[in-house]
Each structure stands twice: as C-alpha cells, then as structure tokens.
Amino acid sequence: MYEPIEACATDFNEFQRILADPGQASSERIEAIRVALVATADNISKEVGSDEIERNHLAQLYRGMLAASRIVGHLQEKRGAA
C-alpha cells in the first residue's frame, strides 16, 4: 500500500534541500514525491477496512496523503515563481 512513498523515502528526508535547489533534477524529484503521495492515496482508497474504526483510519490516511500532495504541489509552484 505504501510502496510509492517508500520509493521516495530519501527524497522525503532531503525535501528542504531539494526544494531549495533550483535545478531541473530537483523539480523532477519534487514531482515524483507529489505523484507518489497521490498513488499512495489511491492504494489506500482500494483497501477495505475490517471494521468501522479501521475504515475511519484508512479514510484519514487517504485525506492526509491527498493534502500532503497538494502541499508539495503548492510549494513546488511557489518555488517556480520565486
């Protein structure tokens, strides 16, 4: 379920440095993080919780991944405008 963001673990840890780097490679890495967050949200949405509590937790994770992807997208836009 978390494979897409696990593949970006190093980039998550270095996000501030990547965001500060104006290079094209950094832009591609930031976009990969955003795409991974959306893909993980999609994976979470396909999971079926065994009870109401688990379904609520999955829904919270789903919304959190989408919110994180929007934040990354917003930071990427601000970076491009700077």
Backbone torsions as a table, in degrees:
resi	resn	phi	psi	omega
1	MET	NA	-37.4	-176.5
2	TYR	-99.2	9.0	-176.0
3	GLU	-53.3	-42.9	-178.4
4	PRO	-60.1	-42.1	-179.2
5	ILE	-80.9	-25.0	175.4
6	GLU	-62.9	-34.3	179.1
7	ALA	-66.8	-20.1	-179.2
8	CYS	-105.8	15.4	-173.7
9	ALA	-55.3	-44.7	-179.5
10	THR	-63.2	-42.3	179.5
11	ASP	-66.0	-35.7	175.0
12	PHE	-60.4	-43.5	-179.0
13	ASN	-66.7	-25.7	-177.9
14	GLU	-108.9	20.2	-170.9
15	PHE	-57.7	-44.8	-178.8
16	GLN	-61.3	-42.0	179.0
17	ARG	-65.8	-43.3	179.3
18	ILE	-62.6	-42.1	-179.3
19	LEU	-64.2	-34.2	-179.2
20	ALA	-77.6	-18.0	-178.5
21	ASP	-82.8	120.0	-177.0
22	PRO	-78.5	-0.6	-174.7
23	GLY	-70.3	159.3	179.6
24	GLN	-63.6	-37.5	179.7
25	ALA	-60.9	-38.1	178.0
26	SER	-67.5	-39.1	176.9
27	SER	-60.1	-41.5	179.6
28	GLU	-67.3	-37.1	178.6
29	ARG	-67.8	-39.8	178.0
30	ILE	-64.5	-43.2	178.0
31	GLU	-63.2	-37.8	177.8
32	ALA	-63.3	-37.6	177.0
33	ILE	-64.1	-46.7	-179.2
34	ARG	-60.6	-45.3	179.6
35	VAL	-64.0	-39.1	179.1
36	ALA	-64.4	-38.8	177.9
37	LEU	-64.3	-42.3	177.9
38	VAL	-66.1	-42.2	179.1
39	ALA	-63.1	-38.9	177.8
40	THR	-66.3	-40.8	175.9
41	ALA	-59.4	-42.7	177.7
42	ASP	-61.3	-42.7	177.8
43	ASN	-61.9	-42.1	179.8
44	ILE	-63.6	-40.1	-178.3
45	SER	-64.1	-22.2	179.6
46	LYS	-85.4	-12.9	179.8
47	GLU	-74.4	146.7	178.0
48	VAL	-114.4	117.6	179.1
49	GLY	-73.4	149.1	-177.9
50	SER	-79.2	-20.8	177.8
51	ASP	-150.4	178.4	-175.6
52	GLU	-62.6	-38.3	180.0
53	ILE	-63.7	-45.8	179.5
54	GLU	-65.2	-39.4	177.5
55	ARG	-63.1	-39.1	177.0
56	ASN	-64.7	-41.3	178.2
57	HIS	-64.3	-42.0	177.6
58	LEU	-63.0	-40.0	178.8
59	ALA	-63.9	-39.7	177.9
60	GLN	-65.5	-42.3	176.7
61	LEU	-61.6	-44.2	179.5
62	TYR	-57.5	-51.8	-179.1
63	ARG	-63.2	-37.6	178.7
64	GLY	-64.7	-41.3	178.5
65	MET	-64.9	-41.3	178.5
66	LEU	-66.5	-40.6	177.9
67	ALA	-63.0	-43.2	178.6
68	ALA	-61.5	-39.8	179.5
69	SER	-65.4	-37.4	177.6
70	ARG	-67.3	-39.0	178.0
71	ILE	-63.1	-45.7	178.6
72	VAL	-61.3	-42.9	177.7
73	GLY	-61.7	-41.9	179.1
74	HIS	-64.1	-44.9	178.1
75	LEU	-62.8	-36.5	178.6
76	GLN	-66.2	-40.3	177.9
77	GLU	-64.7	-44.6	178.9
78	LYS	-61.8	-38.6	179.2
79	ARG	-62.7	-42.2	180.0
80	GLY	-68.7	-30.7	-179.6
81	ALA	-79.9	-18.4	-176.7
82	ALA	-76.9	NA	NA
